[in-house]
């Protein structure tokens, strides 16, 4: 989150960090909504006596994998493709 929004003030809670992610990061409103749902599951896991349900853990894993792919891997792949195209490759 800090890398995606380096201007975010120190001490800002996760809810507000998610809300203030700039559009330039490529994070869509639906991704923010999903991030809030995952945040709430995490809060429950930390503050409740009941263990995290397997489905919730799988949801967290799926979100994390997709988010990292969308936010970091895909832009890098596109940049490599752009460089290859500009350089006369494929």
Residue, then its C-alpha position, 0 to 999 in steps of 0.5 A: x500500500x505504501x508503494x502504491x500511495x507514497x503520499x499517504x500520511x503515516x498512521x493512516x488505518x488500512x480502511x482509509x489507505x484502501x479508500x485513498x488509492x489513486x486511480x492511477x494505480x489501476x485499482x478499480x472500485x470493485x478491487x477496493x470493495x473486495x479489499x475491504x471484505x478481505x480486511x474485515x475477514x482479517x479483523x475478525x480473525x484477529x479479534x474473535x475467538x473463532x478460527x478463520x474458516x477455510x473458505x475465508x482463508x481461500x478467499x484471502x489467498x485468491x484476492x491476494x494472488x489476483x491483486x498482486x498479479x493485477x497491480x504488479x505482475x501485469x504492468x511489468x509484463x506489459x512494459x516488457x512487451x512494449x519494450x520488445x515491440x519498440x525494439x523491433x521484437x515480436 
